[in-house]
Amino acid sequence: MVRARVFRAPTEALGDEELRLAEVRDDLVRVRLRASGVCGSDLHVADGDWAAEGPLVLGHEGAGVVEDVGPAVRDVGPGDRVVLSWFAPCRRCPNCARGRAWLCQNTRALENTLPDGTTGFASADGSPVPAFLGVGAFAEATVVPESAAVRVPGGVPFPVAALIGCAVTTGVGAVVNTAGVGPGDSAVVIGCGGVGQAILLGLGLVGADPVVAVDLSEGRLALARELGATHALRGDDPDLAGHIRAITGEGADHAFEAIGKAATLEMLPSLLCRGGQAVVVGMPAEGVTVSLDPFDLADGGKRVLGCNYGSSVPSVDFPRLARLYLSGRLPLDRLVGRITTLDGVDGALDDLRRAAGLRTVIEQGDGP
């Protein structure tokens, strides 16, 4: 039995419940969670932007220590430090075989279940309780498929490791994998929350310049400068596109949207130079549509790219990001904000609603 924070209905406070973990069988792995990030996707569910039925253990950005494994598990064992992937790939479909795990055709993660369709948790009476994206990180422990538990080097603090599970991989991956930003390329980042902050670190890693941060929060714009932005502009500036052209010469080579709002998504092409590309990283509410000028896209040779999970392969990218952190080239600890406990999850969701500060991280245990 483990303690978990459970979504029941939109806008309600999360329940505080004791649930039974699924049996460790086949290729399943039981992980004692040590830290979990509170992400905008959790907020989308909590606020009803994304349709979801309760009960549902929220949380999908987590790291911890393997406690037990099923007989078919080969890649991890008890005592291993792991980061959890919220998009557990099957490793067998055509997309996985082509090295595109982020487009796996057989994952059951989006159904909030384990690969065989069962749930990771159950109530005391045996009723199934799904885990958000197959992870359910707002709990003391969880059970996930082997492909969702990726071993990372020791020495990475658990709060940092947790952020690698979503925000960091999405943001840095958007720069390195999806967009292929090169040294000296110009870039704009719209939205400087957790994922936007990771995009800024990714742009610094590859040597982009200039880098323009755009947000409505003066605090987050100040932080963006600390994370490597060369310029910081308010998103409500009526001449935002003009300022970006003045900074970049014609427009940006790359424009990243990390909010998921229709107004900012529609703005992206106007911020680009000829031949530039817009990268949609932020996840909008379901049903959001935007208007784009196809003549501008065709005449200017501009592209709009969708970015899912930073176009990442967790088994490759998680350890790589961890090593970059340990080498000092990717200062991921600068993304960790307030530390709280499972009792503080609702407050952390409120922080997201207010667009306040850095990523709040839940700590679920003590020790190295």
N, C-alpha and C positions, 0 to 999 in steps of 0.2 A: 504494500500500500504506500502511495506517495501523495504528497500534497500538490495540488495543481490549481491554477487560476483558470476558470472556465467561463467562456462566453455562452450566454443563454439567449439574449435578444438584444437588438440594436439599442444603443444609448443607455443600457443598464450597466451598473457596476459589475465587474467580473465576479463570479462566484468563487468562494474559497472552499475547495472540496478535497476529500480523501478518495483517491481512485486506485484501482488495481491495475498494475502493469500487465501487458500481454506476456505470455510465456515466451521465453527465448528458444526458438526452434529454427530449423533450416538455416537460412542465411541472415537471421536477425541478430541484432547487437543491442545489448542493454547498456546505456550510457548514464552515469551519474553526472548530472549537469552541474557545472561550476559557475557559469556566467551565461547570460542571455541578453541580447540587445532588444530594445523596444523600437519597432520599425513602423514606418508609415503604412505598410501592408496590414499590420495588426490593427492599426487605427481604421483603415478602410472597412475591415470587418466589424469592429466595435461600433462604428458609427452608421453602419448599414449601407455604405457606398457600394460594397460588394455583397451580393446575396450569399448568405450562409445560414444554416440551420444549427441551432443549439441542441444539445450541449456540444461544445467544441473547445478543446484545450488550445488556447492561443499561444503565440510565440513560435518563431521559426528561425531565429538567428542565435545559435547556441554553440557552446563548446563544453567539453567535460572529459571524463575518464571512463574508459571501457570497464564495465564490471563483469560481463559475461557474454559469451557468443554462442551461436548455434553451431551444429556440427558441420555445416557447409561453408562456414566463414573461413577465409584464408588470409585476408589482408590486414586484419587487426586482431589484437588479443587483449586479455585483461591487463589493465595498467597502462594501456596506450592512451596518450593525449590526443583527442580528436576534435575536429570541427565538423559540425553537422551541415549537410547540404539539404536545402528545402526542395530541390528538384532531383530526387534520386533517379539516376538514369538506369535503364534496363541493361545496358552494355551489349545488347544483341540486335536491336532494330537497325535499319539502314542508316539512320542519322547517327546513331552511336558508333556504328562501324566506320562512318566517314569522319569521325572525330568531332561531331557536333552534338555533344551530350546535352547541351542546353535546348535542343530541339527534339529530345527523345520522344518517340511515338508511343511508347508503352508504359511510361511512368504512371503510377497511380497517385502521385503526390498531390495533384490538383484535385483529386477526389477526397483528400484528407484521410487516406487509408494506407495500410501496408500493401505490398505488392500483390498479396493474395486476396485483397478486398476486405480483410478484417481490420479492426481498429487497434491502436496502440494502448488504449486505456479502456477500462470498464468501471461502472459504478459498483457500489457494494453489493447490489442485487444482481449483478452480472450484465446489466444493460450496456451495450457498446457506447463508448464515448470517443469520437474521432479526434485526431490531432491535426491542427492546422498545418497544411502542406506536408502531412506525414511526419511532422517533427514534434509539435507541442512542447516548445521550449520553456513555457511558463509553468514548470513543474520541477520537482526535485530530481526526477530521473525520467527517461523515456526509452522507448524501444523503436529502432529504425532498421531498415535494410542495410546490408553491408555497404552498398554503394553510396549511402548517405552519411557514413561515418569515415572521415578521411583523416588519417594520421598526419600530424604535423610535428615539427621538431620541438623538443623540450626547450624551455626558456622563454617561450612566448606567453605572456600573462594571459590568463583566461579572459579578462574583459576584451583584450585586443583580439584574441583568437575568435571570440564570439562574433565580433564585427566582420571578420574575414568571411563568416558564413553567409553574409548577404550584402551589407552596404559596401564593404571594401571591394569584394569581388565584382559587384555590379558596377561601381564607380570606376575603379582602376581598369577593369575589363572593358568598359565602354571606350576608354581612351586607347588601350593597347590592342585589344582584340577586335572590337566592332569597328572603330573609326580608323585605327592604324595611324594615329597622330605621329608626325615626325618632328625631329629637332627643328626649332625655328618656325614651326607652324603657328598661326594665330588661332586663338580659341576664345569662345564665350561660354560661360556656364550660367544658366538661368536657374536659380534656386540653390541656395547654399546651406541646405539641411544636411543630414547625414550622408546621403549619396552624393550630393553636390560637393561636399567637402572631400569625399574620396576621389571624385573626378579631379578636383584641384590638385590633390597629391599625385594622381596619375599623370597629370599634365606636367607637373614639376619633375617627375621621374623621367619622362621622355624628352624634356627640354623644350617644351612649347614656349613661344614668346611672340607677342604679348599675350597675356591671359587676363580676360575681363570677367569679373564676377558681378552678377546681377541679382539683387534681392530687395525686399522691402524692409528688412530688419537691419538697422544700423549696427547692431551687435554682430550679426552674422557677416556683414560686409567687412567689419573690422577683423573678424576671425579669418575671413577669406584672404585678406592681405597677409596675415600671419602664415597662412598655408600656401602662399606663393603667388596669389593674384597680383599682377602688376597694376591693375586698375580696378576700381570698385564703383559701380553705378547703381542708382535706384531703379527698380523695375517700373515705377510709375512716372519716370521722366518722359515727357511727351516727345522728346527728340532723342530717344535712346538709340535708334538706328543711326542717326546722324553722328552721335558721339562715338559709336563703335566704328563707323567709317573713318572718323578723324583719327582714331587710335590705330587702326589697322591699315589704313591707306585706301582700302576699297570695301572692305567687309571681311569677316572672319573666314578662315579656311574651315573651321569646325564650330558648330554651335550646338551645345548640349542642353537639353531641357530636362531638369531633374525634379519637376513638381507634379506634372500630370494634369495641368489646367488647360482648358481649351484656348484661352486668350494668349497664353505664353507659347503654346504649340503653334498657333497661327502666326505668331510673330517671327518664328525661326527663319524662314527664307529671306526675310527682309534684312537680316543681320549678316548674311553670307556674301562673300565675294563670288564672282563668276567661277563656276567649277567647285564651289564649296559644298559642304555636306552638313545637314542637320541630323542630330542623333536624338531619338526619342527614348529617354531613359526612365523618366518618371511614369508611374503607373496611374492612369486616370480612373475615375469611377466608371462603372459599367455604363455603356450606352452613350458616352461622350463622343461627339463628332466635331470635326473642325473643317474650315474652309481654307483651301490653298489655291493659289493662282497657277494653273498648269502652264500658262504661257511663260510666266516668270521662271518656272522650273526648267522648262524645255529650252527657252532662249538663253538662259544663263548657265545651262548645263549643271544645274544644282541637283542634289540628291537628298532624299529623306530616308534615314535608316531607322529601323526598329531595333532596340537592344533589349534582349531578354537575358537576365542574369550575367551581364557582361560578356556574352558569347563565350562562356567559360566551360572548361572541363574540370570539375571539382578535384578529381584525383591528381590532376596536373597543376592547376592554378592555386589551390589552397596551400600546398607546401611551398610553391614558388613565392607566393606573397609573404608567407611566414619567414622564409629565408631573406627576402628583401628587407623585412622589418628587422631581423636580427643583425643584418649587415649595416643598418643605419641609413639605408638609401630610401626607406619608405617609413616615415615616422608615424606609424598608425596610432601610437598611444596619444597623439594630439587630437584624435577624434573621440576619445572617451571622455564623457562629461560626468554627470552626477551618477554616483553609485547608490543603489537602493537594494531592497530585498523583494521577495514575492509580495510582501505587504504593500509595496510602493508602486505596483504595476499601474493602477488607475491614475495615480499622480503623474507617472511617466507618460501615459497616453494624453493627459491634459497638457503636458509640456509640448507634445507634438502639435496639439490643436493650437497652441499659442505661438508655434514656431520659435520656441525658446531654447537657446543654448545648443550644446553638443548632444550627442547620442547618450541617452540614459541607459545604463547597464545594470541588470539585476545580478547580484552575486548570490549563489545558492550553496556556497560552502567555503571552508577555510583551507589554507595550506597552499603549497607550491603548485 
